[in-house]
Amino acid sequence: MSVETRVEKDSLGELRVPAEAYYGVHTARAMANFRVTGSPMSTYPALVAALATVKQAACQANRDLGLLDRRRADAIVAACAELRSGNLLDQFPIDLIQGGAGTSSNMNANEVIANRALELLGFERGDYAELDPLTHVNLGQSTNDVYPTAIKLALVAHIRILSAALGDLADEFQRKAVEFADVIKMGRTQLQDAVPMTLGQEFGTYATMVREDRARLAEGAMLLLECHLGGTAIGTGINGHPDYPELACRYLAELSGEPVVRAADPIEATQDCGAFVQVSGILKRVAVKLSKICNDLRLVSSGPVAGLREINLPAVQAGSSIMPGKVNPVIPELVNQVAFEVIGNDMTVTMAAEAGQLQLNAFEPVIVYSMLKSLTHLSAAVDTLGADCVAGITANRGHLAEGVHNSIGIVTALSPHLGYKTCARVAAQALATGQAIADIVVAEGLLTRDQVDELLSVRRLAGLPPLTAADPHLVAPDRVF
């Protein structure tokens, strides 16, 4: 079945494109040239919306400066508004990894906006004598100021999503911190018994770790909101109106709802990818810490008989095709693997940023591709971890209390009263005989039972203030010995 086509021209000659396509010759050539990832721009609607937002801001600035007539400007603005709302995503088929420093992505946006604007004006697609992708849609612009600005906006949009997911995860950990506030357990250093704490403290720590990363992400987002629109080719503003940069940035802030600010040095902003490196580093930090938390969850839930079995993760699927009844910690394992990917993506961003030369970095396409993958995969993994794992965790309270009772680690609390050498001897005796530390100390007359009970109280061991009768969290006697 033949497809109706139209002929378009560029500096290389003529090329037929599908008549119904909103994209044109530049996009068609890029489709033929770039076939690596299988992930077109349309995979990330926020990127398409960001490009449309930049184009609309530029159009409105050019209109206000009298550089673009209102009839064409209104049609371009309307076309951009449609793209920003999610329409015509299928008209952005170019692979995200592309040569040309993002030129193909910019051309794709110019062509789709121009052809939709032509339709709105009552003309045929491809009738560029009336409204041209470069002469009108790209007026006063270069890929080198449009594309970096757009990808930064897209990254910020995805950072907002990840930040919300991390907030929900922190809340889940905090709920568990409250639920487990009275559950005593042994803390460990280097996988060896250390000193007691509560399971609530352990989960509260995870909440704090996640909230810290949210704060760092917010700081990183601000670095991406520096705008050098109007810098055109290398930041000098060639072919641009002197009042355009301020006006375009103002419109961009208004349209995006983000606190966009003008770059202090547009030449620097055109070539410097430091903001990408820093934000990618923050994503790596998030990944590393989430992976560490998931390592902990897998370790303390190991068992169900021969492991630590301090907590129980929700069973979400059968774990083995050969071992009946086996259940694996698949959700933490999922997050671990996403973390490994993000760490690798950070190296890609680092090398791409380093590879820039002179007044431009040609490798921003792989930077944004890597960072968008990191952001979307982290967001999904964080949502899954919170909803399908953390929310359903339960504690093996009796087993945890027994571990504290039998651990030699509690002898540390007696060291200030009995001395280090005496406590070391008592610990060795307990380990050799299986006797409880408290029983040995009382049997040898080193302390009375009341003294031992006071010094080894749950809350004192965990560094918590003493309970009062009015304390709403008074749920059990403050003794495990």
Summary of the structure (lengths in Angstrom):
residues: 481
radius of gyration: 30.6
end to end distance: 82.9
largest distance: 101.6
contacts: 1627
relative contact order: 0.10
helix: 60%
strand: 8%
